[in-house]
């Protein structure tokens, strides 16, 4: 059985050891829905699509929305042995606000913790002592340091720092998707993610307008995780950090 959060995030943790809201405007209903098949007042009709088409519609909506705030965490589960019971292992968390190329983020992975600011084509990072030691950037423990480039950090911590790729990873790692028809009065739609034996996760998206994610939860024998999303398409201001110890202009 595969856990979407495991597939999306466990690679991030490994790399680290080596180096409710809809959008501000209401976009049209999903393009794959036959408009004569449902009452537009019922919502965006995501539940009328097949699993793959619904997943693609969600990812496209995320990409078009641009800005977002999201936070999440994942805790690995150390497998049991004949002598030891299963127990929580390393945890990874993220807080992100912004849009591709202009954003702030804080990530923790085990004993590592760092802050990232991407603005005006420049990237700044600062971290705790463990992060400074692992990366070899001693000054990062004193304040923000200009990074060699955003692309390197984005690739190292993919897909956490790219909203559409994060959502796509959560969706694509599932063996199957089932969109449950909403009940009268529901403001959200549930997308159930299936594994080879049983459901292993659920993505909640907006019922009206674009099907933008609001929450995600998953858990199986390898760990558990959760994400929350808000402020889709809303203006999010990002400024250069004040406590720069190594500026990009230096």
C-alpha positions in Angstrom: 0.0 0.0 0.0 1.3 3.4 -0.9 0.8 6.6 1.1 0.6 9.7 -1.1 2.5 11.7 1.5 5.2 9.1 1.8 5.8 9.2 -2.0 5.8 12.9 -2.1 7.9 13.6 1.0 10.2 10.8 1.9 12.6 11.8 -1.0 12.7 15.3 0.5 13.8 14.0 3.8 16.5 11.9 2.2 17.8 14.9 0.2 18.0 16.9 3.4 20.3 14.4 5.0 22.6 14.8 2.0 23.0 18.4 1.3 -10.6 27.0 3.4 -10.8 28.8 0.8 -11.7 29.1 -2.9 -9.9 31.5 -5.2 -10.5 35.2 -5.1 -12.5 34.9 -8.3 -14.7 32.0 -9.3 -13.3 30.4 -12.5 -15.7 28.4 -14.7 -16.7 24.8 -13.9 -14.2 22.0 -14.9 -13.8 21.8 -18.6 -14.4 18.1 -18.8 -17.9 18.3 -17.4 -20.9 18.1 -19.8 -22.9 21.2 -18.9 -26.2 19.4 -19.7 -25.4 16.6 -17.1 -25.8 18.6 -14.0 -27.4 21.8 -12.5 -24.7 24.5 -12.3 -26.1 25.6 -9.0 -25.0 22.3 -7.6 -21.3 23.3 -7.8 -18.4 22.7 -10.2 -19.5 19.1 -11.1 -16.0 17.6 -10.3 -17.8 14.4 -9.1 -19.0 13.8 -12.7 -15.5 13.3 -13.9 -13.5 10.1 -13.8 -10.7 9.9 -11.3 -7.8 10.8 -13.6 -9.7 13.7 -15.2 -10.7 15.0 -11.8 -7.1 14.8 -10.6 -5.9 16.7 -13.7 -8.6 19.3 -13.2 -7.5 19.9 -9.6 -3.8 20.3 -10.6 -4.7 22.7 -13.5 -6.8 24.8 -11.1 -3.8 25.0 -8.6 -1.5 26.1 -11.4 -3.9 28.8 -12.6 -4.6 30.1 -9.1 -1.0 31.2 -8.6 -0.7 32.3 -5.0 -1.6 30.2 -1.9 -0.8 29.6 1.7 -0.3 26.0 2.9 1.2 24.1 5.8 1.6 20.5 6.4 3.5 17.8 8.3 4.5 14.2 7.8 5.7 11.7 10.4 7.3 8.5 9.4 6.4 5.3 11.2 9.3 3.1 12.2 8.3 -0.5 11.4 7.9 -3.0 14.2 10.4 -5.7 14.8 9.9 -8.9 16.9 11.3 -7.0 19.8 10.1 -3.4 19.2 6.7 -2.0 18.6 6.1 0.4 15.7 6.8 4.0 16.8 6.8 7.5 15.2 10.0 8.4 13.4 11.4 11.5 11.8 9.0 14.4 11.2 8.9 16.9 8.3 6.9 20.1 8.3 6.4 23.0 5.9 4.8 26.5 6.0 4.6 28.2 2.6 3.1 31.5 1.4 3.3 33.0 -2.1 3.5 31.9 -5.7 6.1 30.3 -7.9 9.2 32.5 -7.8 7.9 34.8 -5.1 7.4 33.1 -1.7 8.5 32.4 1.8 8.8 29.0 3.4 9.9 27.3 6.6 10.9 23.7 6.4 12.0 21.2 9.1 13.3 17.7 8.5 14.5 15.8 11.4 17.1 18.1 13.1 17.3 20.5 10.2 15.3 23.7 10.1 15.6 26.6 7.6 13.7 29.6 6.3 13.6 30.5 2.6 12.7 33.8 0.9 12.4 34.1 -2.9 11.8 37.6 -4.2 12.9 39.8 -7.1 14.7 36.9 -8.7 16.8 36.4 -5.6 16.8 33.6 -3.0 17.8 33.9 0.6 18.1 31.1 3.2 18.9 30.9 6.9 18.9 27.9 9.1 19.7 26.4 12.5 23.2 25.1 13.4 22.4 21.6 12.0 21.3 23.1 8.6 24.5 25.3 8.5 26.6 22.3 9.2 25.0 20.0 6.7 25.1 22.6 3.9 28.5 24.0 4.8 27.1 27.6 4.9 28.2 28.7 8.3 26.8 32.2 7.9 23.3 30.8 7.5 23.1 30.2 11.3 23.5 34.0 11.8 21.0 35.3 9.3 19.9 35.2 5.7 22.4 34.3 3.1 22.0 34.8 -0.7 21.7 31.4 -2.3 23.4 30.3 -5.5 20.0 30.1 -7.1 16.4 29.2 -6.5 16.4 26.3 -8.9 18.9 24.3 -6.8 16.7 24.7 -3.6 13.5 24.0 -5.5 14.9 20.8 -6.9 16.4 19.6 -3.6 13.1 20.1 -1.8 10.8 19.1 -4.6 7.8 19.1 -4.6 7.3 21.0 -1.4 8.1 24.5 -2.8 6.1 24.2 -6.0 2.3 24.2 -5.1 1.1 22.5 -8.3 3.8 19.9 -8.1 3.0 19.2 -4.5 -0.7 18.7 -5.2 0.1 16.6 -8.3 2.4 14.4 -6.2 -0.2 13.8 -3.6 -2.7 12.9 -6.3 -0.5 10.9 -8.7 0.9 8.6 -6.1 -2.5 7.1 -5.4 -3.5 4.0 -7.2 -7.0 5.3 -7.7 -9.2 8.4 -7.1 -12.9 8.5 -6.4 -14.8 11.8 -6.2 -17.7 11.5 -3.8 -20.9 13.4 -4.8 -21.4 16.1 -2.2 -24.5 16.1 0.0 -26.9 19.0 0.0 -25.4 21.9 1.9 -21.8 20.7 1.6 -19.3 23.4 0.5 -16.6 21.0 -0.3 -16.0 17.8 -2.3 -14.1 14.8 -1.1 -11.6 13.0 -3.3 -10.8 9.6 -1.8 -7.4 8.2 -2.6 -7.2 4.4 -2.8 -4.4 1.9 -2.3 -4.3 -1.8 -3.2 -6.2 -2.8 -0.1 -8.1 0.2 1.2 -8.5 4.0 1.1 -5.3 5.7 2.3 -6.0 9.4 2.0 -8.6 12.1 1.3 -8.2 15.4 -0.5 -10.9 18.0 0.2 -11.5 20.6 -2.6 -13.9 23.5 -3.1 -17.3 22.6 -4.5 -18.0 25.9 -6.2 -15.7 27.5 -8.7 -12.3 26.0 -9.3 -11.8 22.7 -7.4 -8.9 24.1 -5.3 -7.6 22.0 -2.4 -8.6 22.9 1.1 -7.2 19.9 3.1 -5.4 16.6 2.8 -5.0 13.7 5.2 -3.4 10.3 4.7 -2.1 7.5 6.8 -1.1 3.9 6.4 1.5 1.5 7.7 4.4 3.8 6.8 3.3 7.0 8.4 0.8 9.8 8.5 0.5 13.3 7.2 -1.8 16.3 6.7 -1.9 19.5 4.7 -4.1 22.6 4.8 -4.5 25.1 2.0 -6.0 28.7 2.0 -5.8 32.1 0.3 -5.9 30.8 -3.2 -5.3 33.6 -5.7 -5.1 36.3 -3.0 -2.3 38.9 -2.9 0.6 37.8 -0.7 3.4 40.3 -0.1 7.0 39.0 0.0 9.9 41.3 0.9 13.6 40.9 1.1 14.6 39.8 4.6 16.0 42.5 6.8 18.6 40.4 8.6 20.8 39.6 5.6 24.3 38.6 6.5 25.4 37.9 3.0 23.5 39.9 0.4 23.1 38.9 -3.3 24.7 42.2 -4.2 27.8 41.5 -2.2 
